[in-house]
């Protein structure tokens, strides 16, 4: 069996190489934080859950099955951690019908833009409007949109992570897109 880069690191970690775990953390820290943040929309909670995720990964690393991609396995653990948190804190879940929930400001990008001008501003405004709309849809749709379009997972990978059938994943993503279109149209974001 040919091991990919992540699996080589895992072999080293299981062999006691702590620096390999640090390397794995560096590789996945920003991805996991962004995923968690977009789900819980509170920076402090996202930081705490990201730390909990890496502790969990470290403690269950010996259970990893090398027949599967590490990223899928890791996102499944992360997804379960976030869903557990959300279930324990139901009051934080909002819906399209809940006008009382205020929008949390998005974390500013740490990437510097070297170009300037109207086109850059317009792209940023469009991106911000879309993510604002994503934040307004129910979590069962938001999580799938984030996995598909932010993390780049395929439908079958999302199904593996969430435990949902592939057909349900496709259906919910389709419904999520319709909700996003409705939200964007209602708010006149691109009028």
N, C-alpha and C positions, 0 to 999 in steps of 0.2 A: 504494500500500500504506500503510495506517494503522499507525504504529508505536506500541507500548505504551510505558509509562514506562521499562522496562528497555532497550528498543531505542533509545530516544532517548538514554539515557545512553551506550550502546555507540557510537552515532554520534559523540557528543561525545568519547568516549575515543579512538576511531580517528582523530579530528581533532586529537588532542594535548592534550585537556583533562584534566589529571591530577586535578583536583578531582572530576570526574565518576566516576573510578575509586574515589576515596575514598568517594563517596556510594554507589556500588554495593557496596563492601566493607561499609559500615555496614549496608546493607539486608540483606545475606546472611550476615554474620559469625556471628551468633548461631544462625541456622538451620543453617548448615553445621557449626559447632562441635558443636551438639547432636546432629546426625545422626552425625558422626564419633565423638563421645564414646560414644554408645550402641552403636556398632559395636566400638570398640577397648577401651572401658571403662578407659582410663588417661588422666588429664587432660593430662599433659605430652605424650604422644603425640598426643592430640587437638589440642592447641594447635599442635604442630609440623605436623601434617597439614593443619590449617586454613590455616596460613601457606603451606604448599606448594601448597594448592589455589589460593589467590589469585595466587601467582606463576605457576602453570600457566595460569590464566585469562588473566592479563595477556599472557603470551607467545603464547597461541593465539587471542586475541580476533579477530585478522584472519581466522580460519577460520570464525567464527560465521556461520551461514546465517539471515538475517532472516525466512525463511519459518516458522521454528520458534520456540517460546517459549524465551526465554533460560533460564528456571528449569530446564526439562527438560534442555537442553544442559549447563548448569552442574552439575546433579545427576549427570548421566552422567559427567562428568569427575571429580567428587568420589567417586562410587561406584567408578570404576576405580582411583582413587588409593588408596582404603581397601582394596579387594580386593587390589591389588598388595602393600600393606603386610601384610595378613593372610596372604597366601600366603608372603611372606618370613619371617613369624613364626608358622608353624603351631603352635608350642608354646602359643601364647596362645589357641587355639581350644578351647572346651570343648563338652561335649555333656551331655545329660541323664543319661548313664550315668557320667560322670566326677565322683565324689564328692570328689576331691582338690582341685578348684578352689574357692577361697574366693570369696565374693561381694564385689565391690568396692562400697563405699558410693556411693550416688547423689549427684550434685552437688546441693547445697541450692539450692532455688529462690530467685531474687533478688527475687521478687515478694512484696510485703508483703500480708498478709491483714488486712483491716480489720475483719472480723467474727471473733467468737471463739465458743467453745463446743464442745459434743460433736459437732455435725454437721460442723464444719470438720475436727476431729481424725479423725472417722470417714472422711471423704472422702479426707484425706491418707493415712491408713493403707491404704485400698483402692487408691489410686493407687500407693503404694509397693509394695504386694504384687503388683500387676499388673506393674509394671516389673521387679520382682525375678524374676517368672516369665518375662518376656520375655528377661531376661538369661540365663536358664537354657536357652533353646532354641537349637538349632544355628544358626550364623550364616546359613546359606542361607535360613532361615525368618525369623530376627530382622531381617535387612536389609529384607525385604519388609514385615513388620509396621511397622517404623519409617517406611518410605516411605509406607505407606498411612494409618496412624493418627496418626503424629507430624507428618509433613510434609503429609499430606492429598492425596497424589497419587492419580489415578484409575488403574485397571488398565492402560489403554493407555499412560499416561505412565510407569508403572513398567516396562512392557515395553520402551519406548523407552530408558529409562535403563539397564536391566540387559542388554538384548539378548535377553531371554527371550521366547518366544511368550506372548501374552495368556493362553491356556489354561493354560500352565505357571504363570504368575503367580497366576492364580485358584486353581489346584490347590494350590500351595504355601501360599498364604494360608489356604486351608481347612484344610490339614494343620497349619499353625502354630497356628490357633485350637484345633484338637483337642489339640495338644501343650500349649498353655496351659491348657486346661480340665483335662487330666490332671495337670499340674504343680500347679495350684491345688487340685485335689481331693486329691492326694497329700500336700500340705503342710498341708491343712486350713485354708487361709487364710481361708475365709469360713464356717467351721463355727460 
